[in-house]
Amino acid sequence: MEMLPKTKDSPVIRTDFDNEAAWKTVCELIRQPQPDGAGGEFYAYVAFVDDPAFRDLTVQELLDRVPGDYGSFLMVMDKVAARSPEYPILVI
């Protein structure tokens, strides 16, 4: 069983590999600067995990692959997110 990679940034894990365009769009949207409320901008510090080893995994299967000393949340690009025009990323 392949474990999720340890990263210093929060991972965005791709579990749906049927819609390449949706994955690319989500990556582009996440990379865009966001207003910080004080007149500036901030960028999301994320690590994109694009590995077919995680294809179609359930939430529990993903959690089973989290390293023991993992201290972050997971963002998941699953079939629901890939098929919706709003790209509702699952956060665990």
N, C-alpha and C positions, 0 to 999 in steps of 0.2 A: 504494500500500500504506500503510495507516494504521499509524503507529508507536504503541507503548504510551506512555501519558502519563508524563511525568516527575513523580514525587511525592516528597515528603520522607519518606513512610511506605511500608512494603512493600505492594505491590499484591495484591489478591485479584481475580483476573480471571475473569469469567464467560464460559465458552465454550459452555455448554449453556443454551439458551433454551426448552426444552420443559417445564421444571418450575419455574414461578414460586415455588411454595410451598417447594420445596427451597432455592432461592436465598435467599429471605427467612429461612428457618430458619438457614441457614449464617451469614448476616449477623448475626442475633440471637445465635447461639452465640459468634461471634467477639467481639462487643461486650461479652459478659458479663465481669465481673471474675474474675480467677483468683488463687488464693492465691500469695503470693510466698515462702513457706517461713519467713518471719520474723514471722508473725502479721498481715501486712498483705495488701494486694491490689495487683494491677497490671492494666492494660488493654493490649490489643494496639494498637499504633499502625499502622493499616493504611489503605489507600485502596481503596475498593471500585470496581472498574472494570466497569460494567454497560453495555457498548457492543456492539450487534449486529455491529459491524465485526469482532469477534473470534469470532463464532459458528463452532463446530466446527473451530477451528484445531488443528493438531497441535502437539506440543511444538516441533518444528523451526520451524514457521511462527510460533509465538509468539517463539521465540528470534530469528528473523529480523527481528522488529519491536521488538526491544530497542534503545533509543538507545545510541550508542557509549560514552557516559560513565556508563552505568547502573551503580550500585554495590550493588544489593540482590538479594534472591531474589524469585521469583514464586510466588504461591499460585494454584492454578487450580481453579475449580469446573467440572469437566467432566462428561460423561455418566455416568461411573463414580461420581463423588461424588454426583450428583443422583439416581441410582437406588438408592443404598445407604442403609440406615437409619443407618449410622455416619458418613456424609458424609466419606469419606476424601479430603481435599483433597490434590491433587498439589502438591508443593513442588519447584521447579526452582531 
